[in-house]
Amino acid sequence: MELYYLFNSINGSYFCFDERNRPSATFNLKLAGYYDYTKVHNILNNAISPKERNRWQIVESIESPIQTKREPGICDLDNIDSDSEIIKELTIITKAADRLKRYIEELDKKLSELDKQQNDVLHFIEKYNLNASDGFKVYKLLKDIRVERRSIKNEIHNAQMLDKTEFEGINYVSLIKKMADQEKQDAYTPRILTELFELRKKGTNIDISHRDIKTGT
């Protein structure tokens, strides 16, 4: 018979019932509760509160479970003193993970808003002829939007790296250093207008028109 267990994707624990048949959790897979598909669904819908339900995933057991004797106070979270450091740290991690996901969603909304602003400016440039003064103002507006957009994209990248990182075995110092190095290396490679970028590097006047662009065709 196929058996299943419940896995908490936020803190890495497994669902089980303690010795008093109360809902609990363990970090030892051998102590997890294994059930048939119908029962594991009933547990998910009835034994776990609605606000916690989306953190638990039903996982099919690949191997036959080996149940071992429970050690209250070590494997069962429900039997650990609620004031213990373990519970405090798990609570902090869980709340931090939730805040991180909400933060990424907020950043995505900001990025979408900046994309719309950028498109508005580009269409404005396409539609109207501007004098030097107004042209510079529109250029400055577009540059400000692009700079903020790049900052938001870097922030999303860093937040997603943290979101995908497992809680166990994480080297935060190494991860943060990797993020900083990535931002330094995040240089744009021109697709077509390589001459435009070369002129800027040489410090010479930018004198190039659309007619001068080589399409490679």
QUIGIVEN-V967598 format. One line per field, one symbol per residue. ss: DSSP state (2 for helix, 1 for strand, 0 for the rest). burial: b if it has 9 or more other C-alpha atoms within 8 Angstrom, else e. A space follows every 10 residues. Layout:
ss: ???
burial: ???
This chain:
ss: 0001111100 0001111000 0011110022 2000102222 2222220002 2220011111 0000000000 0000002220 0000222222 2222222222 2222222222 2222222222 2222222000 0222222222 2222222222 2222222222 2220000000 0222222222 2222200000 0002222222 2200000002 2200000
burial: eebbbbbbbe bbbbbbbbee eebbbbebee bbbbbbbeeb bbbbbeebee eebeebbbee beeeeeeeee eeeebbbbeb eeeeeebbeb eebbeebeeb beebeebbeb beebbebbee beeebeeeee eeeebeebee ebeebbeebe ebbbbbebbb eebeeeeeee eeeeeeeebe eeeeeeeeee eeeeebbebb eeeeeeeeee eebeeee
